[in-house]
Each structure stands twice: as structure tokens, then as C-alpha cells.
């Protein structure tokens, strides 16, 4: 008998990433560039796989529709996250402004660490740092430019600053323009995370247990897997003082919890 999978997909600004779950565990992952022919790539990736249901996490309705149509062509029961049907409370001024990825991260944190409050650092196109309590309340957070956005902005809005390779420089005190930029962007990110986490803890959680979780794909950073892994490893070493857990699949885990909540529970009730 063929294995039966559940599929979750996160649509980012640069990449579409997916994970197949088997018996509540990630079996395999995949990703494509948003600008590639998504419909063809998704059909090739998932052709002849036995998938019970799929859930799409996306702020881009057009891309979500392309993916949903492709999955439905494969006869996969496909859904998009319904922001009006969540078990967590979005305790913010305008809940509609909160991106689906941030909501998925909240679910992932509550699944992995249900008995503590959590701060989630997500290094995607933007750097987001969000707070989720063990009572399932999303309190908001902070949004900053990512390394990639900072590098592009310096190149686009100045006359002489080049677009550089994003990596940790040999020293924070650098003697070339390229390494000056690398130093500012890399150590700027590390310092930003350290200071914001410190402030968030002092504001609300100075007398309670809280986990700090880091996730994210450094979206748009590099097509080279080795470059990505090198930068990821350097960041993990330099952030280990402030980060308790590095969980690269946190968003997938969160989308999967929403799939069970919004899709499977409805099926079981019928």
C-alpha cells in the first residue's frame, strides 16, 4: 500500500517551499523560485504521490491560486489558511495585517514548546521577531530589513556602494568597501536580534520562563547551498548566546498544525 502524505506549502517573496508529512513527521521538502513555472514544477514534484490534503500559507493570492490550481489538477484536496478560523488570539491593533508566515510560526512554536512563552525570530525576506504566550496569544513583535534587503538598499540608493556577497567578514573592523558593508550588515543583524530580544524580555517576561527560537531560510540570499549553509552556521554560532533553539522547519510544523485544525477536524466532524 502506498504511503499517504499531507502537504504544506509556504509562499515567500522569492521561493515557494513545501514539505510532505508522513505520520506527523516531515518526510521530504522541496522548493522552487516564485518566478519559475510553478504549475509545471509542482506537478512534476508531486506526480503519483498519494496526498490526502494540502494547505497553502501565503500572503500572495495570485501565487496561491496558481499553486492551488496545480494541486487540484492532481486531485489533491487543497486549502488556503483561513485567518478568520484560528485557535490563537491575535492581540494586535489590526489582526488582518499579520502575515500568514508569522501566524504559522506562532503555531509551530506552540506545538514545539507548549508550556513556555516564546519569542520567534524568522530570517526571511524581512526579519521578524514575534512574541507568543503559552496561553496562545500572539502579542505582535518587530519587523526589520533582512541582510539581503539591507544589501540591496545600500546598492540601490547610493552612488558608489557595490552589491556584495553576503557572508561573515574576517573581522568586524574591515579595510575594504566590500568587507565594510559585509561587516555592517552581518554584525548589524546579530546586534539587532540581541538588542530586540533583550528589550522584549525586559518588557514582559523578566520573571517568567521564555524560549527564543530562530528559524527562516535567509530568503533570496543565495542559490548556492554551500554559501547558505556557511552563513547559517556562522549566524547560529554568533546568536547562540541569545537563541535557545534553531528550528529550520518551524514554519512547516506550524502550517501542519493549522492543516489539522482547519481541515482534518472538519473532516472528522462530518
Secondary structure, DSSP 8 states (H G I E B T S, - for coil): ----EEEEEEE-SSEEEEEEEETTEEEEEEEEETTS-HHHHHHHHHTT--EEEEEEE-S-HHHHHHHHHHHHHTT-EEEE--TTS-SSEE-SS-GGGS-HHHHHHHHHHHHH-TTSEEEEEEESSEEEEEEE-TTSEEEEEEEEE-HHHHHHHHHHSSSS---------S-SS-SSHHHHHHHHHHHHHHHHHHHHHHHHHHHH-TTS-EEEEEE---TTS-S-HHHHHHHHHHHHHHHTTT-SEE-TTHHHHHHHHHHIIIIIHHHHH-
